[in-house]
């Protein structure tokens, strides 16, 4: 595993001799715009492994994406290689349809300490709740970013991440399945503690999420990638492209349903992904990702 090969994968050509917030932010943004958040392996008959060498080979050499336990594990390796102070953390994702957080830790994120300040770096959430900049770990402070306003709230050692949403303009309403686009003003994203974690602690959950019949990742095939001004996502056969804040504090949401013969071309052109095995799209869950 070579850091320069990783930088080539994410098209990062900047300097990395300074361990500062600016460099961290640049590397982070290159990562989320080059490496998709995706679970396509599950729907190609492949297993998702958590050993770092396999993740490196998949994302860097095969130019694939991955989910949080892959993306953030690889990102932690890159940052540690450069000399950053990085700690793995575990979180429980909020499921709005159930109005509850997951029962078990199901998301991996990173804490990075710079100049005695702690930041949350999470390159593996995807969709519209993907942060674009490291977030200072401070409670109750609005932290505006291009995707929207994020903030942390802390209560008795538990931290909560939430995002204030903008209104959305959806020209093609006929294919939109989001029933609460205008009603939902603020969305809880996940909760976490600052207890340091090891990648081994995620192995059981990693297996469960890709095999349990009721797992969101089993019932939905998904691939999302952050762009210069928004995000694009392929969930099942539905391609959604969002341009953030395109006018008057409103996001533009364009949706198209693809035919089977368009899937492979779309993955290549929109996400720079070429799959080795036959991919079978699926979207049988009603849980919303937006």
N, C-alpha and C positions, 0 to 999 in steps of 0.2 A: 504494500500500500504506500502510495507516494503522494505527498501533499500537492505537488505541482500537477500531477495527473488529475487530482480532485479539482484544483483551480481551473484547469482546462475544461473539465466537465461542466462547471458552472459559469464558464466564460469570465472568470475574475482575473483581471490583469493589473490590479492595483498593488500598492505596496502592502506588506504585512509584517514589517519590522517593528511597528509601534503597536503595543497592546492597549489601544484606546477605543472609546465608544464609536468613533467615526469609522475606524477600520472594521470593528465588529459588525456595525450596521451594514456596511458595504458588502461584506462577505455573506451576511445573513440574507440580504435582499437578492444577491445573485443566486443564492441557493434556492429560495422559494420561487424564483422566476425561471429556473432551469430544471428543477427536480419536481415532478408532479407528486401530489398526494394521490395515491391510487392503491386499489386492492385487486388489480386485474389478475394477479397470480392465482387467486382463489378460483377465478372463473376461466382459468386456462388449465386447471388440473395440476397446478404447481403448489408446493408448500412454501410458506413464508418462514424463513429461518432467522434467528436472532444473532448468530455469531457474526462478528464484525467483518471478517474476511468475505463471507457470503454476501453481506449487505453491500460492501465496497464493490465487489464484482458485479452485482446486479445494477447498482445505481451509477457507478462511475464507468465501468467498462462496457456494460450492456445498455447504458443510457436509459435505464428504466426509472420509475419512481418508487415510492413505497409509502407505507403508513407511518404513524408517529414513531413506533418502536424502531423502525428502520431509518427514517429521515433524521430524527433527533439523535439516535445512536451514532450515525455517521457524522453528523454535525458536531457532536461532542468530541469525537476523535479528532476532527480537523482543528477545532479550537484548542484542545489540549495539546496537540502537536505544535501549535504556534506558541503555547505557553500561557493560555488563558486559564483562570481558576474556574473550573466547571464542575457542577454537581448535578447528578441525575435526580429528578423528582418524579413523583407519581401523582396523578390526579384522577378524579371521577367526573366524567362528562355528564352534563345536564341534558335530559331528554324531555323536551317541552310537552310532547304528547302525553307523557306520564306525570308531568310536573314534579319530577324527582331526579336526583343524581343517581348514577350507577351504584350498585351495591358494592362493587369491588373496583379497585384501581384499574382503569382501562386506558390510560393515556400517559405517555412519557413526555416530559418537558425538561428544560434545562434552567439552572440558575447559574449566572455568571457574575462574579464579583470583580468590580473595577474601581480602583481608587476608593475603597471602603464603602462603595455603594453596590447593592445587589440589583441585578436585572433578570427578568424572565426572558428567555430566548426559546421560542417554540416554532420550529420550522416544519411541524408535522401535523397541523390541524386541518388545513385545506379549506376549500369553499370560501364563504364570505366571512368566516370567523377567524381566518388566518391573520395574525398580526403582521405588520410590515416592518416594525422596528422593535428592538429590545425595549421592554417595558420596565421602568424603574419600579422596584418592589416597595411601593408606598401606598398606604390605604387611603381611599376616599379622594384621590386626585384624578381628575379627568386627564387622559392622555390622548389628545386628538391625533389620528393618523389618517392616511388617505382612505382606508376602508370604512372609517367611522371613528367614534369616540369610545375608547376602551378605558376601563378603570378596574382597580382591585379594591376589594373591601375585606378587611380582616376582622375576625371575631373569634376570640379565645384560641388563637393559634391556627385557625383554619382560614385560608385565603380563598376569596371568590373572584373569578374574572367575569366581567360582563361587558356587553357592547351595546351602545346606544345606536339604534338603527335609523337610517334615513328613509324617506318615502321612496317608493319605486314606481317607475313608469314602465309598464309592460304592454307594448303595442299589440302583441299577439296573445291576448287574454284567453283565447280558446284552448291553448295548450298549457296554460298555467294551472298548476294544481295547488298553489300556495293560497290557502284560505284565509290567512291572517296577515297578508302583506301590509296592510295599512293599520291594523289594530295593534300589532306588536311594536312597542316603542323601544323597549330595552330587553335584550335577551341575555339570560345567564348562560355562560359557556361551560365552565367547569370549576370545581373546587380542588384545593390541594393543601398540603402542609409542607413544611420545610425539612421534613425528615429525609436525609440522604438515602437514595436507593441504588441498588446494583441491578445490572441488566438481567441477572438470574431471577430476580423477583418478578419479572414480566413474562417469563417463559410459559407459565400455565395459562395466563390470560391471552397471550399471543396465540396459543393453540386453540383455546376456547373460541375466540373471536372469529377464527377462520373455519371452524367446524360445527359450532352449535347451530341447529336449524333456525333458531329465532334471532341469531346475530344479525345486526344491521349489515355487516359486511358480507354475509352469506346471501341475504335477501336483496341486496343492491350491488350491482357492479358500478364502480365510480372512479373517476379520474378528474382531478382539478389542478389547474395551474394558474399561478398569479401572473398577471401581465403588467405592462408599464402603467396602465391606467385602470385596471380592474381585475377580473378573474373570469376564467372560462371553466366549464365543468361538463363532463359527459357522465350522466347517471342513467344506466340502462341505455335506452335509445334516445334520450332527451339531451340535446346540446344546449346549454345555457351560457350566454356571454353577457357579462355585466360590465358596464362602464361606470365607475364611481363618480358621484357628484358632477354629473355632466351638465346640470343646470339647477339653480335654485335649491340647493341641498336635496337633490333627487338623483337616484341612480337609474340608469337606463338598463333594462333587462330584456334581452332578446332571446327567444326560445324557438328551437326547431326540433322536430322529431325526425330522426334519421331512419333511412331504410337499412336493412341488413348489409347491403353491398356498399354502403357509405361508411360503415364503422371503421374498417381498417385504414382507409384513406384519411379519415378525420383524426384518428389517433396519431398518424404520422404527421399530418400537416398542422394540427392545432396543439399537439402535445409532444411532438418529436419522439413518439414511441413506436417501435416495431416489435411485435411479439413473436416469440419462437413457436408457440403452440396455438392451436385453435381457440379463439376467444368466444365465449357464449354470453352475451349481455343478459342482464336480469334486473328487474325492478318490481318486486312483489310486496315490498314494505311500504306502508303509508307514512312512515316517519319522515318528516321534512328535514332537508339538509340546508335549507335557506331561511 
